[in-house]
Amino acid sequence: MTKELPTAGDQRRSQLLRGVLDLCLLSLIAERPRYGYEFIEALTESGLELVGEGSIYPLLARMERAGLVEPFRAPSSSGGAPRKYYRLSEAGRAELEHGRAVWQGFTAQAGRILTRTTHGGTTP
């Protein structure tokens, strides 16, 4: 079985997501503590299926080192070994709120440019 090459649209989505993946993870943790694979499931359910484990775990480790998330172990609901969950620290909450404000400002500014209708190359 061969894997299809990513389209230009997939590549652009991947680049955009890379810039806000940390904020997406912080936002998911703000909803409730989660363990690694739950992030992939939640992102996929939200239409961001381009993210794999190879992106999630290193980012969680960086956020842990930065003091944005606090890991803890809890029993698995399936009865297996305890899982490593993540919850937001106070620094993580502050980073999420700041990041949301930056994202909203950026998307509003970019949206104004990207939604302009041009005829002949310029808009009056």
Contact map, one row per residue, 1 for C-alpha under 8 A:
1110000000000000000000000000000000000000000000000000000000000000000000000000000000000000000000000000000000000000000000000000
1111000000000000000000000000000000000000000000000000000000000000000000000000000000000000000000000000000000000000000000000000
1111100000000000000000000000000000000000000000000000000000000000000000000000000000000000000000000000000000000000000000000000
0111110000000000000000000000000000000000000000000000000000000000000000000000000000000000000000000000000000000000000000000000
0011111000000000000000000000000000000000000000000000000000000000000000000000000000000000000000000000000000000000000000000000
0001111111100000000000000000000000000000000000000000000000000000000000000000000000000000000000000000000000000000000000000000
0000111111100000000000000000000000000000000000000000000000000000000000000000000000000000000000000000000000000000000000000000
0000011111110000000000000000000000000000000000000000000000000000000000000000000000000000000000000000000000000000000000000000
0000011111111000000000000000000000000000000000000000000000000000000000000000000000000000000000000000000000000000000000000000
0000011111111100000000000000000000000000000000000100000000000000000000000000000000000000000000000000000000000000000000000000
0000011111111110000000000000000000000000000000000000000000000000000000000000000000000000000000000000000000000000000000000000
0000000111111111000000000000000000000000000000000000000000000000000000000000000000000000000000000000000000000000000000000000
0000000011111111100000000000000000000000000000000000000000000000000000000000000000000000000000000000000000000000000000000000
0000000001111111110000000000000000000000000000000100000000000000000000000000000000000000000000000000000000000000000000000000
0000000000111111111000000000000000000000000000000000000000000000000000000000000000000000000000000000000000000000000000000000
0000000000011111111100000000000000000000000000000000000000000000000000000000000000000000000000000000000000000000000000000000
0000000000001111111110000000000000000000000000000000000000000000000000000000000000000000000000000000000000000000000000000000
0000000000000111111110000000000000000000000000000000000000000000000000000000000000000000000000000000000000000000000000000000
0000000000000011111111000000000000000000000000000000000000000000000000000000000000000000000000000000000000000000000000000000
0000000000000001111111110000000000000000000000000000000000000000000000000000000000000000000000000000000000000000000000000000
0000000000000000111111111000000000000000000000000000000000000000000000000000000000000000000000000000000000000000000000000000
0000000000000000001111111100000000000000000000000000000000100000000000000000000000000000000000000000000000000000000000000000
0000000000000000000111111110000000000000000000000000000000000000000000000000000000000000000000010011000000000000000000000000
0000000000000000000111111111000000000000000000000000000000000000000000000000000000000000000000000000000000000000000000000000
0000000000000000000011111111100000000010000000000000000000000000000000000000000000000000000000000000000000000000000000000000
0000000000000000000001111111110000000000000000000000000000000000000000000000000000000001000110010000000000000000000000000000
0000000000000000000000111111111000000000000000000000000000000000000000000000000000000000000000010000000000000000000000000000
0000000000000000000000011111111101000010010000000000000000000000000000000000000000000000000000000000000000000000000000000000
0000000000000000000000001111111111000000000000000000000000000000000000000000000000000111000000000000000000000000000000000000
0000000000000000000000000111111110000000000000000000000000000000000000000000000000000011000010000000000000000000000000000000
0000000000000000000000000011111110000000000000000000000000000000000000000000000000000000000000000000000000000000000000000000
0000000000000000000000000001111111000000000000000000000000000000000000000000000000000010000000000000000000000000000000000000
0000000000000000000000000000111111100000000000000000000000000000000000000000000000001111000000000000000000000000000000000000
0000000000000000000000000001100111110110000000000000000000000000000000000000000000001110000000000000000000000000000000000000
0000000000000000000000000000000011111110000000000000000000000000000000000000000000111100000000000000000000000000000000000000
0000000000000000000000000000000001111111000000000000100110000000000000000000000000011000000000000000000000000000000000000000
0000000000000000000000000000000000111111100000000000100000000000000000000000000000000000000000000000000000000000000000000000
0000000000000000000000000000000001111111110000000000000000000000000000000000000000000000000000000000000000000000000000000000
0000000000000000000000001001000001111111111000000000000100000000000000000000000000000000000000000000000000000000000000000000
0000000000000000000000000000000000011111111100001011100100000000000000000000000000000000000000000000000000000000000000000000
0000000000000000000000000000000000001111111110000000000000000000000000000000000000000000000000000000000000000000000000000000
0000000000000000000000000001000000000111111111000000000000000000000000000000000000000000000000000000000000000000000000000000
0000000000000000000000000000000000000011111111111010000000000000000000000000000000000000000000000000000000000000000000000000
0000000000000000000000000000000000000001111111111110000000000000000000000000000000000000000000000000000000000000000000000000
0000000000000000000000000000000000000000111111111000000000000000000000000000000000000000000000000000000000000000000000000000
0000000000000000000000000000000000000000011111111000000000000000000000000000000000000000000000000000000000000000000000000000
0000000000000000000000000000000000000000001111111000000000000000000000000000000000000000000000000000000000000000000000000000
0000000000000000000000000000000000000000001111111110000000000000000000000000000000000000000000000000000000000000000000000000
0000000000000000000000000000000000000001001111111111000000000000000000000000000000000000000000000000000000000000000000000000
0000000001000100000000000000000000000000000100011111000000000000000000000000000000000000000000000000000000000000000000000000
0000000000000000000000000000000000000001001100011111101100000000000000000000000000000000000000000000000000000000000000000000
0000000000000000000000000000000000000001000000001111111100000000000000000000000000000000000000000000000000000000000000000000
0000000000000000000000000000000000011001000000000011111110000000000000000000000000000000000000000000000000000000000000000000
0000000000000000000000000000000000000000000000000001111111000000000000000000000000000000000000000000000000000000000000000000
0000000000000000000000000000000000000000000000000011111111100000000000000000000000000000000000000000000000000000000000000000
0000000000000000000000000000000000010011000000000011111111110000000000000000000000000000000000000000000000000000000000000000
0000000000000000000000000000000000010000000000000000111111111000000000000000000000000000000000000000000000000000000000000000
0000000000000000000000000000000000000000000000000000011111111100000000000000000000000000000000000000000000000000000000000000
0000000000000000000001000000000000000000000000000000001111111110000000000000000000000000000000000000000000000000000000000000
0000000000000000000000000000000000000000000000000000000111111111000010000000000000000000000000000000000000000000000000000000
0000000000000000000000000000000000000000000000000000000011111111100000000000000000000000000000000000000000000000000000000000
0000000000000000000000000000000000000000000000000000000001111111110000000000000000000000000000000000000000000000000000000000
0000000000000000000000000000000000000000000000000000000000111111111110000000000000000000000000000000000000000000000000000000
0000000000000000000000000000000000000000000000000000000000011111111111100000000000000000000000000000000000000000000000000000
0000000000000000000000000000000000000000000000000000000000001111111100000000000000000000000000000000000000000000000000000000
0000000000000000000000000000000000000000000000000000000000000111111110000000000000000000000000000000000000000000000000000000
0000000000000000000000000000000000000000000000000000000000000011111111000000000000000000101100000000000000000000000000000000
0000000000000000000000000000000000000000000000000000000000000011111111000000000000000001111110100000000000000000000000000000
0000000000000000000000000000000000000000000000000000000000010011011111100000000000000111100100000000000000000000000000000000
0000000000000000000000000000000000000000000000000000000000000001001111110000000000000111100000000000000000000000000000000000
0000000000000000000000000000000000000000000000000000000000000001000011111000000000011110000000000000000000000000000000000000
0000000000000000000000000000000000000000000000000000000000000000000001111100000000011110000000000000000000000000000000000000
0000000000000000000000000000000000000000000000000000000000000000000000111110000001111000000000000000000000000000000000000000
0000000000000000000000000000000000000000000000000000000000000000000000011111000001111000000000000000000000000000000000000000
0000000000000000000000000000000000000000000000000000000000000000000000001111101111100000000000000000000000000000000000000000
0000000000000000000000000000000000000000000000000000000000000000000000000111111111100000000000000000000000000000000000000000
0000000000000000000000000000000000000000000000000000000000000000000000000011111100000000000000000000000000000000000000000000
0000000000000000000000000000000000000000000000000000000000000000000000000001111100000000000000000000000000000000000000000000
0000000000000000000000000000000000000000000000000000000000000000000000000011111110000000000000000000000000000000000000000000
0000000000000000000000000000000000000000000000000000000000000000000000000011111111000000000000000000000000000000000000000000
0000000000000000000000000000000000000000000000000000000000000000000000000011001111100000000000000000000000000000000000000000
0000000000000000000000000000000000000000000000000000000000000000000000001111000111110000000000000000000000000000000000000000
0000000000000000000000000000000000100000000000000000000000000000000000001111000011111000000000000000000000000000000000000000
0000000000000000000000000000000000110000000000000000000000000000000000111100000001111100000000000000000000000000000000000000
0000000000000000000000000000000011110000000000000000000000000000000000111100000000111110000000000000000000000000000000000000
0000000000000000000000000000100011100000000000000000000000000000000011110000000000011111000000000000000000000000000000000000
0000000000000000000000000000110111000000000000000000000000000000000011110000000000001111100000000000000000000000000000000000
0000000000000000000000000100110010000000000000000000000000000000000111000000000000000111111110000000000000000000000000000000
0000000000000000000000000000000000000000000000000000000000000000001111000000000000000011111110000000000000000000000000000000
0000000000000000000000000000000000000000000000000000000000000000000100000000000000000001111111000000000000000000000000000000
0000000000000000000000000000000000000000000000000000000000000000001100000000000000000001111111100000000000000000000000000000
0000000000000000000000000100000000000000000000000000000000000000001110000000000000000001111111110000000000000000000000000000
0000000000000000000000000100010000000000000000000000000000000000000100000000000000000001111111111000000000000000000000000000
0000000000000000000000000000000000000000000000000000000000000000000000000000000000000000011111111100000000000000000000000000
0000000000000000000000000000000000000000000000000000000000000000000100000000000000000000001111111110000000000000000000000000
0000000000000000000000100110000000000000000000000000000000000000000000000000000000000000000111111111000000000000000000000000
0000000000000000000000000000000000000000000000000000000000000000000000000000000000000000000011111111100000000000000000000000
0000000000000000000000000000000000000000000000000000000000000000000000000000000000000000000001111111110000000000000000000000
0000000000000000000000100000000000000000000000000000000000000000000000000000000000000000000000111111111000000000000000000000
0000000000000000000000100000000000000000000000000000000000000000000000000000000000000000000000011111111100000000000000000000
0000000000000000000000000000000000000000000000000000000000000000000000000000000000000000000000001111111110000000000000000000
0000000000000000000000000000000000000000000000000000000000000000000000000000000000000000000000000111111111000000000000000000
0000000000000000000000000000000000000000000000000000000000000000000000000000000000000000000000000011111111100000000000000000
0000000000000000000000000000000000000000000000000000000000000000000000000000000000000000000000000001111111110000000000000000
0000000000000000000000000000000000000000000000000000000000000000000000000000000000000000000000000000111111111000000000000000
0000000000000000000000000000000000000000000000000000000000000000000000000000000000000000000000000000011111111100000000000000
0000000000000000000000000000000000000000000000000000000000000000000000000000000000000000000000000000001111111110000000000000
0000000000000000000000000000000000000000000000000000000000000000000000000000000000000000000000000000000111111111000000000000
0000000000000000000000000000000000000000000000000000000000000000000000000000000000000000000000000000000011111111100000000000
0000000000000000000000000000000000000000000000000000000000000000000000000000000000000000000000000000000001111111110000000000
0000000000000000000000000000000000000000000000000000000000000000000000000000000000000000000000000000000000111111111000000000
0000000000000000000000000000000000000000000000000000000000000000000000000000000000000000000000000000000000011111111100000000
0000000000000000000000000000000000000000000000000000000000000000000000000000000000000000000000000000000000001111111100000000
0000000000000000000000000000000000000000000000000000000000000000000000000000000000000000000000000000000000000111111100000000
0000000000000000000000000000000000000000000000000000000000000000000000000000000000000000000000000000000000000011111110000000
0000000000000000000000000000000000000000000000000000000000000000000000000000000000000000000000000000000000000001111111000010
0000000000000000000000000000000000000000000000000000000000000000000000000000000000000000000000000000000000000000001111100010
0000000000000000000000000000000000000000000000000000000000000000000000000000000000000000000000000000000000000000000111111110
0000000000000000000000000000000000000000000000000000000000000000000000000000000000000000000000000000000000000000000011111110
0000000000000000000000000000000000000000000000000000000000000000000000000000000000000000000000000000000000000000000001111100
0000000000000000000000000000000000000000000000000000000000000000000000000000000000000000000000000000000000000000000001111110
0000000000000000000000000000000000000000000000000000000000000000000000000000000000000000000000000000000000000000000001111111
0000000000000000000000000000000000000000000000000000000000000000000000000000000000000000000000000000000000000000000111101111
0000000000000000000000000000000000000000000000000000000000000000000000000000000000000000000000000000000000000000000000000111
